[in-house]
Amino acid sequence: MPNIGPMEIVGLLLLALLLFGAKRLPEIGRSLGTGMREFKDSVSGDKKAEATRSELPPPAPAAPAAPTATAEDATSAPSQPERQTETVS
């Protein structure tokens, strides 16, 4: 099995950049690191990591979004009366 050198690592990083884009790479790295840390903690039975996570303050609530037009707003506008068709027997 051949060794992986610096050129292969650079090639893999460029390939990842092309596949996922510059905006997604930090998210992927962060989630990969978090997953590896949780796996390591669960295998080693480290209770300290769980205690520090529970001591963190909860995230701040997001600001409410500005109201936008919805489909109901568009349909509640006055419209032309519907035509009624009569059946002749």
N, C-alpha and C positions, 0 to 999 in steps of 0.2 A: 504494500500500500504506500503510495507516494506521500511525501510530507507536504503540508500546506504552507507555502511561503508567503511573503508580503505581497507579491504580485497577485496571487490567487485571492487574498483577502481584499485587496483593492478592487479586483474584478467583481467579487461578490457584492461589495458595497455599491459599486456603480450599477450593477444589475438590480439591486434592491431599490436604488434611487430611480431608475427608469421604470420599474414595475409599480412602485407605490407613490412616487412623487415626494417632493420636499416637505409638503405639509403633513403627510401621514407618517413619515419616518419617526419623528419624535414621539408620537402617540404609540406607535408599535414598540419602540424601544422601552418606553415607560411601562407599558402593560407587560412586556416580556420580563423586565426587571422585577416588577411586582409579583408576577407569577412565580418566578424563580425563587424570590425571597420567601413567599408563602409556602412553596414546596419544601424548601430547606428547613423552615421553621416547623413544619408539620412532621418531617422526617426526624428531626433532632428532638422534637418535643419541647421546644423553647417556649415557655409561657411568658417571658419578658416581652417579646414582640407583640403578643396579644394585649398585654397590659398597656403598652405605650400607644397602641392604636386606639384603645378605648378611651384614653385620656385626651385625645385630640378633640378640639371643639368641633361642633357640627358645622358643616359648610353654611355660608350665609345664603339666605333665600335670594333667588333671582328677582330682578326688578320686573314688575309686570310689563308686559308688552303693550304697545299702543294698539288701540282697537283698530281692526281692519274690517273692510267690507266682507260680509259673508254671503253665501248663496241665499240665505233667508232674507237679507236686506234687499237683494236684487229682485226677489220674487214678491216682496211685500209692497213694491211700488204699484200704483194703480195701473191696471191693464185694461185692454179692451174686453168688453163682455164676450163670453163664449157664444158662438152661434148654436142655436138649437135646431136640430133637423127633425122634421116630422115624417113619419112613415105613412105612406098611403096604402090602404088596404082595399 
